[in-house]
Amino acid sequence: RSSDLPWAAADMPHRDVLRGELLGADPATDLAVVRILGPAAGNSTAAGTGTASMGGVGARKDLSRLEIRPLAKGSSSALEVGQTVYAIGNPFGLEHSMSRGIVSGIARTLDIGERPIRGCIQTDASINPGNSGGPLLDSQGRAIGVNTAILSGTGTSAGVGLAIPMDMVSKQVEAIISRGFVRRAFLGITLAPDEVSEQLQLPGCIVFSVVAGSPAELVGVKPMRKGSLGDVVTELDGQIVRAGKDFFRILDGHLPGDVISVKVQRAKRGVDEGIED
């Protein structure tokens, strides 16, 4: 749903405060698209909170005076470990900060929410609270990712930062602009943490809950209930499932409307069901 948002532009040194409209968001990848409408009337500092209404033509003229230039877009598909990168953001409220590091790893999986983000870029460039949403740049100044998280026991940088790769960002942004949302296959299954299956030495992922009215419920997939163990997903679309990342990797290869098979273990019996995404 669209709404008006205050939007601070990185138009150094003026940092004019702009107004924006939310076009859509994709919580699964921690991304959103905001259309810049124009400057807030009577407000030209980053600390301001102007809320004056704006006219369309006048807003566009004012916006053109800001000379906003988009970052050059790079590709994340050819990144190599050891490559120099730069992270830009506002760590701890320190505006327009930059840190330098290298690509420490590629194709990392970030487990946040119910659906992990695959293919993340790992970097040792200092990323702290306030860096999220800032760009990760290569040595040519091209955006190759969007900083999103850190792995740390203290909540501050420990040399393990993660960024959403630009190839994924471009795909999701295009979908949001064209449709307002990202289409994803959905079965209605929430999985228990992998650690539970490992401790119980079960060969797959335990179904923690099932969404009412979902494809999974319609074919009889059973969740955990009153201390009883739920179904254990061992195969999806004919491929072995050993952990949650396997489940979502296979599911992400399908679109809503596809029909796939899921194999579960229930009371020491194998059960095959056809499930529509």
C-alpha positions as CSV (number, residue, x, y, z in Angstrom):
1,R,0.0,0.0,0.0
2,S,1.4,3.4,-1.0
3,S,2.0,6.0,1.6
4,D,4.0,9.3,2.0
5,L,7.4,8.9,3.6
6,P,10.1,11.5,4.5
7,W,13.1,10.7,2.4
8,A,16.6,12.2,3.0
9,A,18.6,12.5,-0.2
10,A,22.4,12.1,-0.2
11,D,22.8,15.3,-2.1
12,M,26.0,16.5,-0.4
13,P,26.6,19.0,1.0
14,H,23.0,20.2,1.1
15,R,21.2,16.9,2.0
16,D,17.8,18.2,1.1
17,V,14.8,16.4,2.7
18,L,12.5,14.9,0.1
19,R,9.1,13.3,0.0
20,G,8.7,9.8,-1.3
21,E,6.0,7.3,-2.1
22,L,6.4,3.6,-1.2
23,L,5.8,1.6,-4.3
24,G,6.2,-1.8,-2.7
25,A,8.4,-4.0,-0.5
26,D,9.7,-7.5,-0.3
27,P,10.2,-8.5,3.3
28,A,11.8,-11.8,2.3
29,T,14.8,-10.0,0.9
30,D,14.6,-6.9,3.1
31,L,14.1,-4.6,0.1
32,A,11.7,-1.8,-0.8
33,V,11.2,0.7,-3.6
34,V,10.5,4.3,-3.0
35,R,9.6,6.8,-5.7
36,I,11.0,10.3,-5.0
37,L,8.4,13.0,-5.5
38,G,10.3,16.1,-4.7
39,P,11.6,18.3,-1.8
40,A,9.4,19.0,1.2
41,A,8.4,22.6,1.0
42,G,10.3,25.0,3.2
43,N,12.7,22.4,4.4
44,S,16.2,21.8,3.0
45,T,18.2,20.2,5.8
46,A,18.5,16.6,6.7
47,A,17.4,17.2,10.2
48,G,14.0,18.7,9.1
49,T,10.6,17.1,9.1
50,G,8.7,19.2,6.6
51,T,5.3,17.8,5.7
52,A,3.9,20.5,3.4
53,S,1.9,19.3,0.4
54,M,3.4,19.5,-3.1
55,G,2.1,20.1,-6.6
56,G,3.1,17.6,-9.4
57,V,4.7,20.0,-12.0
58,G,6.4,22.2,-9.5
59,A,7.7,19.2,-7.6
60,R,9.3,17.8,-10.7
61,K,11.0,21.1,-11.5
62,D,12.3,21.3,-7.9
63,L,13.5,17.8,-8.1
64,S,15.5,18.5,-11.3
65,R,17.5,21.2,-9.5
66,L,18.8,18.7,-7.0
67,E,20.8,16.9,-9.8
68,I,20.3,13.5,-8.3
69,R,22.5,11.0,-10.1
70,P,22.0,7.2,-9.6
71,L,24.9,5.0,-8.7
72,A,26.3,2.9,-11.6
73,K,24.9,-0.6,-11.3
74,G,27.4,-3.5,-11.2
75,S,27.0,-7.2,-11.3
76,S,27.4,-9.6,-8.4
77,S,27.8,-12.7,-10.6
78,A,31.5,-12.3,-11.3
79,L,32.6,-11.3,-7.8
80,E,35.8,-13.0,-6.5
81,V,37.0,-13.5,-2.9
82,G,39.6,-10.9,-2.1
83,Q,38.1,-8.2,-4.3
84,T,38.1,-4.7,-2.7
85,V,34.7,-3.4,-1.7
86,Y,33.4,-0.3,0.1
87,A,30.4,0.0,2.4
88,I,28.5,3.3,2.7
89,G,25.9,4.2,5.3
90,N,25.2,6.0,8.6
91,P,26.6,3.7,11.3
92,F,25.4,4.8,14.8
93,G,24.0,7.9,13.1
94,L,27.4,9.0,11.7
95,E,26.2,10.3,8.3
96,H,27.9,9.5,5.0
97,S,30.5,7.1,6.5
98,M,32.5,4.8,4.3
99,S,34.5,1.7,5.2
100,R,36.8,-0.5,3.1
101,G,37.2,-4.2,3.0
102,I,37.2,-7.3,0.8
103,V,34.8,-9.9,-0.4
104,S,35.3,-12.6,2.2
105,G,32.9,-15.1,0.7
106,I,30.1,-15.5,-1.8
107,A,26.8,-17.5,-2.0
108,R,26.3,-17.2,1.8
109,T,22.8,-17.9,3.3
110,L,21.3,-15.4,5.7
111,D,18.7,-16.9,8.0
112,I,16.3,-14.2,8.9
113,G,12.5,-14.5,9.2
114,E,10.9,-17.7,7.9
115,R,12.6,-17.6,4.5
116,P,16.4,-17.5,4.3
117,I,18.1,-15.2,1.8
118,R,20.5,-17.1,-0.4
119,G,23.5,-15.9,-2.4
120,C,24.6,-13.1,0.0
121,I,27.9,-11.4,-0.3
122,Q,30.1,-11.7,2.8
123,T,32.5,-8.8,3.5
124,D,34.8,-7.7,6.3
125,A,34.1,-4.0,5.5
126,S,32.9,-2.6,8.7
127,I,29.1,-2.8,8.8
128,N,27.2,-1.6,11.9
129,P,23.7,-0.6,12.9
130,G,22.8,2.2,10.5
131,N,24.6,0.7,7.5
132,S,21.6,-1.4,6.4
133,G,20.2,-0.2,3.1
134,G,23.4,1.4,2.1
135,P,25.3,0.3,-1.0
136,L,28.2,-2.1,-1.2
137,L,30.5,-0.7,-4.0
138,D,33.3,-2.3,-6.0
139,S,36.6,-0.4,-6.7
140,Q,35.0,1.2,-9.8
141,G,32.2,2.8,-7.7
142,R,29.5,0.4,-9.0
143,A,26.8,-0.9,-6.7
144,I,27.2,-4.6,-6.3
145,G,25.0,-5.2,-3.3
146,V,22.9,-3.7,-0.5
147,N,24.2,-4.0,3.0
148,T,21.7,-5.8,5.2
149,A,23.1,-7.6,8.2
150,I,26.0,-8.5,10.4
151,L,26.9,-11.7,12.2
152,S,28.0,-10.7,15.7
153,G,27.5,-11.7,19.3
154,T,27.6,-8.1,20.4
155,G,25.5,-6.3,17.8
156,T,28.4,-4.5,16.4
157,S,30.8,-5.3,13.6
158,A,32.9,-8.4,14.1
159,G,34.2,-8.6,10.5
160,V,31.3,-10.6,9.1
161,G,28.9,-8.4,7.2
162,L,26.4,-9.6,4.6
163,A,24.9,-7.8,1.6
164,I,22.1,-8.7,-0.8
165,P,23.7,-9.3,-4.2
166,M,22.9,-6.7,-6.9
167,D,21.7,-9.3,-9.4
168,M,19.0,-10.3,-6.9
169,V,18.2,-6.7,-6.0
170,S,17.7,-5.8,-9.7
171,K,15.3,-8.7,-10.2
172,Q,13.2,-7.9,-7.1
173,V,13.1,-4.2,-7.8
174,E,11.9,-4.7,-11.3
175,A,9.1,-7.0,-10.0
176,I,8.1,-4.4,-7.4
177,I,8.0,-1.6,-9.9
178,S,5.9,-3.6,-12.4
179,R,3.5,-5.3,-10.0
180,G,4.0,-3.7,-6.6
181,F,5.2,-7.0,-5.0
182,V,7.4,-10.1,-5.7
183,R,5.7,-13.3,-6.7
184,R,6.8,-16.4,-4.8
185,A,5.7,-20.0,-4.6
186,F,4.0,-20.6,-1.3
187,L,3.0,-23.9,0.4
188,G,1.9,-22.6,3.7
189,I,4.5,-24.5,5.7
190,T,6.6,-23.1,8.5
191,L,9.6,-25.3,9.4
192,A,11.0,-25.9,12.8
193,P,14.7,-24.9,13.3
194,D,17.1,-27.3,11.7
195,E,18.7,-27.9,15.2
196,V,15.5,-29.7,16.3
197,S,15.7,-32.2,13.4
198,E,19.4,-32.7,14.1
199,Q,18.9,-33.4,17.8
200,L,16.2,-35.9,17.0
201,Q,18.3,-37.4,14.2
202,L,15.5,-37.0,11.7
203,P,16.3,-37.0,7.9
204,G,14.6,-33.8,6.9
205,C,12.7,-30.7,8.1
206,I,10.0,-30.8,10.8
207,V,6.8,-29.0,9.9
208,F,6.2,-26.6,12.8
209,S,2.9,-25.1,11.6
210,V,0.6,-25.0,8.6
211,V,-1.3,-22.0,7.4
212,A,-5.1,-22.4,7.4
213,G,-6.5,-22.9,3.9
214,S,-3.0,-23.2,2.3
215,P,-2.0,-25.9,-0.3
216,A,-0.2,-27.8,2.5
217,E,-3.3,-28.0,4.7
218,L,-5.5,-29.0,1.8
219,V,-3.5,-32.1,1.1
220,G,-3.2,-33.0,4.8
221,V,0.3,-32.0,5.9
222,K,0.4,-32.3,9.7
223,P,2.1,-29.7,11.9
224,M,3.5,-30.1,15.5
225,R,0.6,-30.1,17.9
226,K,0.2,-30.5,21.7
227,G,3.7,-32.0,22.0
228,S,3.3,-34.4,19.1
229,L,5.8,-34.4,16.3
230,G,4.7,-32.9,12.9
231,D,5.4,-34.4,9.5
232,V,9.1,-34.5,8.4
233,V,9.7,-33.2,4.9
234,T,12.3,-35.5,3.3
235,E,11.9,-34.6,-0.4
236,L,10.5,-31.7,-2.4
237,D,9.9,-31.9,-6.1
238,G,11.9,-35.2,-6.2
239,Q,14.9,-33.6,-4.5
240,I,16.2,-34.6,-1.1
241,V,15.6,-32.1,1.7
242,R,18.1,-32.2,4.6
243,A,17.7,-28.6,5.9
244,G,15.6,-25.5,5.6
245,K,17.9,-24.1,3.0
246,D,17.3,-27.1,0.7
247,F,13.5,-26.7,1.1
248,F,13.5,-23.0,0.1
249,R,16.1,-23.4,-2.6
250,I,13.8,-25.9,-4.3
251,L,10.7,-23.9,-3.7
252,D,12.3,-20.7,-5.1
253,G,12.7,-22.5,-8.4
254,H,8.9,-22.6,-8.8
255,L,6.1,-20.0,-9.4
256,P,2.6,-19.8,-8.0
257,G,0.4,-22.3,-9.8
258,D,3.2,-25.0,-10.3
259,V,2.3,-28.4,-9.1
260,I,5.1,-30.2,-7.2
261,S,5.4,-33.3,-5.0
262,V,6.4,-33.4,-1.4
263,K,7.4,-36.5,0.5
264,V,7.0,-36.6,4.3
265,Q,7.7,-39.1,7.1
266,R,4.8,-39.6,9.4
267,A,4.7,-42.2,12.1
268,K,7.5,-44.0,10.4
269,R,5.6,-44.1,7.1
270,G,6.5,-42.4,3.8
271,V,3.6,-40.4,2.4
272,D,3.6,-38.8,-1.1
273,E,1.2,-36.0,-1.9
274,G,0.8,-33.7,-4.9
275,I,0.9,-30.1,-3.7
276,E,0.1,-26.9,-5.6
277,D,2.2,-23.9,-4.7
